[in-house]
Amino acid sequence: MLGRVALSQGDPERALPLLAASAARAVSAGMPWQAVDALVLRAGVLMSVERPEEAQEAARSALEHSAQVTEAETQAVVRLTLADILLRRADGAAEAAEHALTAAHWFDQADLTADGGAQARLVLARAYAREGRHADAAEVLQSTLPDLLEHGEGQAVSVREFLGDLLRQLNDPRAAAEQYLLAAEVAKGWEDAHPQAALAQAAAEQLSAARLDQEATAAYERSLELFRVTGDAPVAEVRILRSLAWLAPRESTGAPAWARARELMDEAGAVLEAALAEHAANAEPAGADASPLRAELAQTWLQLAQVLDWRVTSHEQSEDESEPGDESEPGDESEPGDESASASESEVDVQALRLEEIDLTARAGELYAELGPNHLGDRLQCVQYAAWTEQEIGRENEGATRLAALIEELRAMPEGVVPDGLLERAQSSLDSLRS
């Protein structure tokens, strides 16, 4: 009782020795079953003060002393406590699953399936997920989902997000998107807009993967609106804008779609430029780093180059399909508003687009170079892209020279700086370029 009083007064350090003394006295008095409650409580307190090894020891002692306990609920609580502690260990998922499964059984025996039983099954699902058993985890979670949803908005959002993650792992993007959207709806009235924004973005990604482009666009736009309300998530904004840019030409490859894609990529760049300017103007404290923003800017340039490449490829395919003499039959008119590639892309300046691709990827590569060795892989991607694009326009020597210069630089770097396999990839690309 003194230990509980100390906890109610916000003093866990005073409570811990009292709870330990209570358990020890119960055992020395020959009544070990009376030590169980104190040990379970002590284990929870130890986890709260980040002493997991001692917490596990207390929970295992509670399990040992529970052999003579007849109450099903106590048996369940002991096992659920130990399972929860084990789940936080890197190597504890398998044993955690065993204890969580047994805890669920005991909660069922105590007629507490909707309460403790649901929590035990949630821990079981998390343990299965940690082991890579995503189908088993989803099955368990879905079986207890109605009960879990009754335990407050916070848990409702958390479990739906978890189920969405599992369904994503199982390559069921429609079902995953549904769970993310339902979770976002629960979080709709929260003062903090970040959770709803992140969930809407996750839903959009899955809707896009399911080729539900209109729904994905709507979800991305909602997420973008919410992140802008927070005013502190430029990277999230930029990634959404880039995703919207990629969606723009998916249904129509007409000139308006490509113009929209470029507009969105330019907007992403502008968001980053503004964030970098604000970062510099505010004289951020020591330790603050603009590198993530700069890396996103380099990535935005690279992705714009890729969009332009897509446009060129789309144009060239439409040219190949339009063979001489292949004229439309009389009366075979386009649908109203249908801007076909053959009509709207006839004036595409392929050479200009290719040159812009080279410029964008070169700029991105230079920015990655400024960001240091952690971005060598990104830098190589940019240099390879520029080199192969130069070959596309008949400048094979320039492309090879560009790549060879990077290889020479990589070879001159100290041992351990260049990631394994990176130099080999670069050399293989150069050999292919010269062949």
Summary of the structure (lengths in Angstrom):
residues: 435
radius of gyration: 29.5
end to end distance: 81.2
largest distance: 101.5
contacts: 1375
relative contact order: 0.04
helix: 79%
strand: 0%
